[in-house]
């Protein structure tokens, strides 16, 4: 369909990709276990003294343990994301709100998603996606802070409680903290639905390797992406931006 | 008013032995939540410190805290009032009343300016210039401000004084607020609860009486030794929670067997209080032990976090009963339907576009 060669663009470092899948797995586990902790919907061990039932598979204790472990893995995983940000130009953390390109991208993508325009300029990562990912980080931060506020108050004189305990007062009581933790989890679930859909859609509509990019780190474009400045200095003279730069002949 | 002795002097006057005095000090040390190593300090303070006069004001409330306090078991409320503090003014416990009694209050405030402990029970209504609570012909706000001016420390006794109380529930027609919302510049300690555990009140008063300062407070201004731990973390039913054994209804076998009340709305996981370890009426019982879920009566806004027998609150969606999970499920379902519809439209658009391109390249098929 497209004329001319398709070029390979290296965007995501392995750190970002590993973090992405660590995050995906832990968010899934956290959501599932969290639903049970919030509302224990299946009947636990029967006919055993609770002293012994605690150690059974799928007891509240076990499910909470999985929840807390997954939470720590997610928070620790974010170190990878920050490291990727430090070493690789393509792993940007924040959208560039201050550039015209960002706002053009927002308008362009909104029009495209509302079927008002059939095409949009090629982007390494479009403005709406970038903004959504920032939103996810904000939501995850809220989850971590509220989660730790509840978690550490088991030991009210411990270091964690000193750090995160006052969050409970900030929200006007720990009950509200539970609710915020709960609502934000649902917002994340809705994000996941929309995110997975839009990734599949992009792959289907644009054939730029959107889905595989989170495994390989590269995307393929027939034309130079509008936000090429994110991975290379944009100048017409300089077209070679990395050793991973390869060209593929157009498919007949 | 002549009751300005130290505890030891008082014991001697009544012919109580030194041995009994030391025993009492040991009990007081435990009661205050102090480590046994603090015993010598408690003894020294009990020997020297004169017992502080206490003025106890009542505001916008139900006097249920009084009801709890007079049932204090260890020490007995009568001992507290007569032997451990000098309760000089309390309009519900005193035999006298009327103008003479109000005069007594005036004299007290003058004589012990800067020395007395002010215990306040009840919220402070601010709407309509405070006319919703009047004492002695004045608004409670005015009475409180006058008494607070000369107080050495203020104790907010009960959830009304500490957070505004039940009458502060939405929409709070009387604009009831806590004492610390209208008084500042004084050491203030919150002893919330609806009512608070009487022994906690006694211990806070004793702590100030003996050491001349408030006990260590948490981020919300409550004494740490009594409000440090969650009901959930001190609950004797916790093993049932950890094992996933829950009461589903109040009349099921789980309720009979004393399983965890989490699913019938227990607020233990968000409630900070001492009911789990001290219990009530000399350790007789407490709500969860009697099979009722905790309301978190010591927490701010507990009155608005309803319904009490549901884990999650209702979200005001007209015509339905919906909690966070239901709303979340509906929203997630709507998102799913939305993306499927959007996907179908996208596919249609793409195929239309492909046809268009075919037409452009090959020309119209005649």
Interface residues (C-beta under 8 A of the other chain):
Chain A: X1 X35 X38 X39 X40 X42 X43 X44 X45 X46 X48 X50 X51 X53 X54 X56 X58 X59 X60 X61 X63 X64 X113 X115 X118 X150 X153 X154 X156 X157 X165 X166 X168 X169 X172 X173 X174 X175 X176 X177 X178 X179 X182 X183 X185 X186 X189 X190 X193 X194 X197 X198 X200 X201 X204 X205
Chain B: X218 X219 X220 X224 X228 X229 X230 X233 X239 X240 X241 X242 X243 X244 X245 X246 X262 X263 X267 X269 X270 X272 X296 X299 X300 X301 X302 X305 X311 X312 X313 X324 X325 X327 X328 X331 X332 X335 X336 X339 X342 X343 X345 X346 X347 X349 X350 X353 X354 X357
